[in-house]
Amino acid sequence: MKKMSFLVLMISLMACQQEPKEPKIIKVWMVGDSTMKDYSGANEEPQTGWGQVFQPFLAKDSLPLVNHIFKADSVEVVNKARGGRSTRTFFSEGLWREVRDSLKEGDVVMIQFGHNDHDTRKLERFVNEEGYKEYLWLFTLQARQHGATPIFVTPVNHNKWDSSGTYVSSLPTFVDAMHEVAERMDVPVVELNAKSVEWYNSFQDTAYVKYNIFMNLPSGKYEAWPDGKKDNTHFQQEGAKGVAGLVFDELKRLNKEQESDA
């Protein structure tokens, strides 16, 4: 009987060892404005948000490069960014509540605002730097309460250069405000504002950036924009993919920092 019991125990242990491990899947929630938004199916080509093209950067073969941030076997990007939203309106319209109530343990929330927060022409969405910090603080606290990890993304830069043709930051006070909250609350920061400025300058051609990166379009070329478009905020596909690459490079940098601290 003892031999039989031992044999049964060994068979049971072997069966347990052979059972395949269930893969861990997490979601990356994109929370932000129109520069991050997904325009798929909206018939607005070539307008593209950087969050729209971010999923391929989190493919299985690239996840080891960010394994201290995305602790999972598979990652699904859920893009909840909306055009025209500031931190204030994303909260007041219930968009943040939808994200917050859907968060699961281990999820990541990437937060990028600033473009609409600073716009005093539309007071319904305007919020000053102090209010901006309060909303970032709230998003961080509530994300963590639900077991998710917040990551701040400084607002991607507009197509703005100085008299010498050098690109400069278009939202410096909101970038500083985001860093202030990040430092106080120990939130990782993707420094997209500075990196996008560096990227634009790397072309050494403001015309190329204007007409290939941003949504400055000629008339008659695109069905969605028959009269053309003048837009120094939103991206064509080349711009969106380039910005998404900058975000992933920053995540790799953060991953190395976390790896060295481990």
SULURJO-V326619 format. One record per pair of residues at least 6 apart in sequence whose ideal C-beta (glycine too) atoms are under 6 Angstrom apart, sorted by the first residue. I is the first residue (numbers start at 1). J is the second residue. Records with the same first field share a line. If there is no record, write none. Layout:
# SULURJO-V326619
I: J, J
This chain:
# SULURJO-V326619
23: 73, 74
24: 72, 73
25: 74
26: 72, 75, 106, 107
27: 76, 78, 107
28: 75, 77, 108
29: 78, 99, 109
30: 36, 51, 79, 80, 81, 110
31: 80, 99, 109, 111
32: 81, 112, 113
33: 85, 115, 116
34: 83
35: 156
36: 49, 50, 51, 81, 112
37: 49, 81, 83
38: 49, 52, 79
39: 47
43: 224
44: 224
45: 224
46: 236, 237
47: 215, 234
48: 235, 237, 240
50: 240, 243, 244
51: 79, 81
53: 240, 241, 244
54: 77, 244
55: 77
57: 248
58: 75
65: 252
66: 251, 255
68: 255, 258, 259
69: 251, 255
80: 99
84: 116
86: 113, 116, 117, 125, 127
87: 113, 117, 132, 135
88: 127
89: 125
90: 96
91: 135
100: 142
103: 146, 148
105: 147
107: 148
108: 149
109: 143, 148, 150
110: 151, 153
111: 139, 152
112: 153
114: 155, 171, 174
115: 155
116: 125
117: 127, 132
118: 174
119: 126
120: 126
129: 173, 177
132: 177
133: 177, 181
136: 181
137: 181
140: 150, 185, 187
143: 150
150: 187
151: 188
152: 178, 182, 187, 189
153: 190, 192
154: 175, 178, 191, 192, 193
155: 171, 193
156: 192, 196, 243
157: 170, 193, 196, 197
158: 170, 232, 233
159: 210, 214, 232
160: 170
161: 167, 206
162: 168
165: 206
167: 197, 200, 201
169: 193, 197
175: 193
182: 189
188: 254
190: 247, 250
195: 246
200: 209
203: 209
210: 216
212: 238
213: 239
214: 232
215: 229, 231, 234
216: 230
217: 225, 228, 229
218: 228
219: 227, 228
